Amino acid sequence: MCETPGNLWIVATPIGTIGDLSPRARDILDTVDLILAEDTRRARRLLSHLEVSARGRLQSLHEHNEKQKVPSLLSKLREGQSIALVSDAGTPVLSDPGYLLVRAVREEGMPVWSVPGASVFTTALAAAGLPPLPATLCGFLPPRPGPRRRRIAELDAGAWTLVILLSPHRLARELADLEEVLGGKRRATLLAELSKRYERAIPGTLEELSRGMEAEKPRGEYVLVVAPQDQSGGGDADPKAVRAEYQRRLTEGMERREALRATAQRFGIRRRNVFDLVASDREGPGGN
């Protein structure tokens, strides 16, 4: 190991407007020995705009190769080389690869430095007009409907604001699932193209957002900020009776979302409580 090991720099990049990159961030990217990026094509475009040479210094680091690359990257740091980690947009590690590398470097006692900048998490919270703290960054939701609904229910376990990254390719389906599990009256703000020219924010309820124009014609990248759940309305309804009522509604021909709503109204409880009871029943003995 070199007497003075190299530095690992965590460098935030713009989430939309390239002018948001700090001068310090540019200086670090211009001087390090190696730059790690999830998408080297996007990183190359950023470096070209900054007039920073990427020749021989740019490597990929993504979820499929991070574990394998950590040992060789640690060796470079031990030899005194400096490394910068960037994300496609925003602060690295939060919703991007890099955690395994940072953890390994910390465990070896080598230096890790932060170069702060743009973050979708804090930008969305500040612009949403909803309670900013406490809050949870939830990242992207699972692509499949079943795991996605279970994940939404898990995230809604506490009285905090949720910041969820939504895929434009699944926007309508994800908003519909959020409405189904969290309840249509839950307040939220849908933000699109943060810090870009056509940045926009659509406040409303989850019911309104799931039926709105953005859901019908998605354009750009989306972040959803959901207000904390109403802590009242838990109710003392009998779980067996709730499940039976829900099944009866389905048998009558109701769609699942309408059955959840009708059952919740029947027992005076939140729709998420009905969803949790139905989901646990499915996953019990003999369930799928």
Residue pairs with C-beta under 8 A, 6 or more apart in sequence:
1 78
1 79
2 78
2 79
2 80
4 80
5 77
5 78
5 80
5 110
5 111
6 33
6 76
6 77
6 78
6 79
6 80
6 81
6 82
6 83
6 110
7 32
7 77
7 82
7 83
7 110
7 111
7 112
7 113
8 77
8 82
8 83
8 85
8 101
8 102
8 105
8 110
8 111
8 112
8 113
9 28
9 32
9 82
9 83
9 84
9 85
9 112
9 113
9 114
9 115
10 85
10 91
10 92
10 93
10 98
10 102
10 112
10 113
10 114
10 115
11 25
11 28
11 29
11 84
11 85
11 86
11 92
11 115
11 117
12 25
12 87
12 90
12 91
12 92
12 115
12 116
12 117
12 118
12 119
13 21
13 25
13 46
13 86
13 87
13 88
13 89
13 90
13 117
13 118
14 20
14 21
14 46
14 89
14 117
14 118
14 195
15 89
15 90
15 118
15 119
15 120
15 123
15 194
15 195
16 89
16 118
16 193
16 194
16 195
16 196
16 199
17 195
17 196
18 46
18 49
20 117
20 118
20 195
21 46
21 50
21 117
22 115
22 116
22 117
24 115
25 115
25 117
26 50
26 52
28 84
28 115
29 35
29 47
29 50
29 52
29 84
29 86
30 50
30 52
30 53
31 82
32 57
32 82
32 83
32 84
33 57
33 76
33 81
33 82
33 83
34 57
34 58
34 59
34 73
34 76
34 81
34 82
34 83
34 84
35 43
35 47
35 54
35 57
35 58
35 59
35 83
35 84
35 86
36 59
36 60
36 61
36 73
36 83
36 84
36 85
36 86
36 98
36 101
37 43
37 58
37 59
37 60
37 61
37 86
37 87
37 88
38 60
38 61
38 62
38 87
38 88
38 96
38 97
39 60
39 62
39 88
40 58
40 59
40 60
42 88
43 54
43 58
43 86
43 88
44 54
44 58
46 86
47 53
47 54
47 58
48 54
59 69
61 69
61 85
61 97
61 98
61 101
62 97
63 97
66 97
66 98
66 100
66 101
67 100
69 101
70 100
70 101
70 104
73 83
73 101
74 104
74 105
74 108
74 110
76 83
77 83
77 105
77 108
77 110
78 108
78 110
85 92
85 93
85 98
85 101
85 102
86 92
87 93
87 94
87 95
87 96
87 98
88 96
89 118
89 120
90 96
90 117
90 118
90 119
90 120
90 121
91 116
91 117
91 118
91 119
91 121
92 98
93 99
93 102
94 119
94 121
94 137
94 139
95 120
95 137
95 139
95 140
95 165
102 112
105 111
105 112
106 112
118 195
120 163
120 165
120 194
120 223
121 135
121 137
121 163
123 194
123 195
124 163
124 191
124 194
124 223
124 225
125 132
125 135
125 161
125 163
125 225
126 132
127 189
127 191
127 194
127 201
128 189
128 191
128 201
128 203
128 225
129 189
129 201
129 203
130 161
130 187
130 188
130 189
130 225
130 226
130 227
131 161
131 227
131 228
132 161
133 161
134 158
134 159
134 160
134 161
135 160
135 161
135 162
135 163
136 155
136 158
136 160
136 161
136 162
136 163
137 163
138 155
138 162
138 163
138 164
138 165
139 164
139 165
140 164
140 165
140 166
140 167
141 148
141 151
141 152
141 164
141 165
141 166
141 167
141 174
141 177
142 148
142 151
143 167
143 170
145 173
145 177
148 174
148 177
149 177
149 180
149 181
149 275
149 279
150 279
152 177
152 178
152 181
152 182
153 181
153 272
153 275
153 276
153 279
155 162
155 164
156 162
156 181
156 182
156 229
156 272
159 228
159 229
159 231
160 228
161 225
161 226
161 227
161 228
162 224
162 225
162 226
163 223
163 224
163 225
164 178
164 223
164 224
164 225
164 226
165 222
165 223
166 174
166 175
166 190
166 222
166 223
166 224
167 174
167 222
168 218
168 219
168 220
168 221
168 222
169 218
171 214
171 215
171 218
171 222
172 210
172 215
172 216
172 218
175 190
175 206
175 209
175 210
175 215
175 224
176 210
176 215
176 257
178 188
178 206
178 210
178 224
178 226
179 186
179 206
179 207
179 209
179 210
179 257
180 256
180 257
180 260
180 271
180 275
181 271
181 272
181 275
182 206
182 226
182 229
182 271
182 272
183 206
183 264
183 270
183 271
183 272
184 205
184 206
184 207
184 210
184 261
184 271
185 205
185 206
185 207
186 205
186 206
186 226
186 227
186 229
187 203
187 204
187 205
187 226
187 227
188 203
188 204
188 205
188 206
188 209
188 224
188 225
188 226
188 227
189 201
189 202
189 203
189 204
189 224
189 225
190 201
190 202
190 203
190 204
190 209
190 212
190 214
190 222
190 223
190 224
191 199
191 200
191 201
191 202
191 222
191 223
191 224
191 225
192 198
192 199
192 200
192 201
192 202
192 214
192 219
192 220
192 221
192 222
192 223
193 199
193 200
193 219
193 220
193 221
194 221
194 223
196 220
198 219
198 220
202 209
202 212
202 214
204 212
206 226
209 215
209 224
214 222
229 270
229 272
230 270
233 268
233 269
233 270
233 273
234 269
234 270
234 273
235 267
235 268
235 269
235 270
235 273
237 267
237 268
237 269
237 273
239 277
241 267
242 263
242 267
242 269
242 273
242 274
242 277
243 277
243 278
243 281
245 263
245 266
245 267
246 259
246 260
246 263
246 274
246 277
246 278
249 258
249 259
249 262
249 263
250 256
250 259
254 262
260 271
260 274
260 275
260 278
261 271
263 274
264 270
264 271
264 273
264 274
267 274
281 287
282 288
